[in-house]
Amino acid sequence: MQLSDYLLPENVSLDLAAASKRELIVKLADLASKKTGVDASIVSAALTSRETLGSTGVGQGVAIPHAIMDELTAQSVPVRAPVEADGFRGCR
């Protein structure tokens, strides 16, 4: 499977903005919850837990926050502006 398989138009929101990594995770979880019905707090906890294992930053201002959850299939939401993300290595 390639990254492009996850970048489906229905999973993209060009209006998402966040001031911190925590705020971004909460907003991503809220979007996933609205699309899937899975409680946002469960999604947020999974994303936060995954970040404790290691940064999902891939460099050059790009991070791919993700978590493996039985309740969810792929979700992808690019953000509008850089997020100061202490812990998203190489990302702003």
C-alpha positions, 0 to 999 in steps of 0.5 A: 500500500502506498501513501497515496492510497490514504490521501482520499479526497473525502479525508482531506480538509484544507481549513484545518489549523492548529497552534500546537501539536496537542490542538492538532491531535484534538482536531484530527480526533474530532474529524475522525470521530465525525466521519466514523462515529468513534469517540474523539477521546479514544482517537485522541488518546490513540494518537497521543499514545503513538506519539510517545513511542516516537515522533511521526515527523518525517522532516521538511515540515511534514508529520504523519500523526497516526495510530493503529485502531481496530475502530478506524480505517485510514484518515488523512487531513493535511493542515493549512499552516505549520504547527509548532510541534515540539516532538514532530521531529523536523516539523514546524 
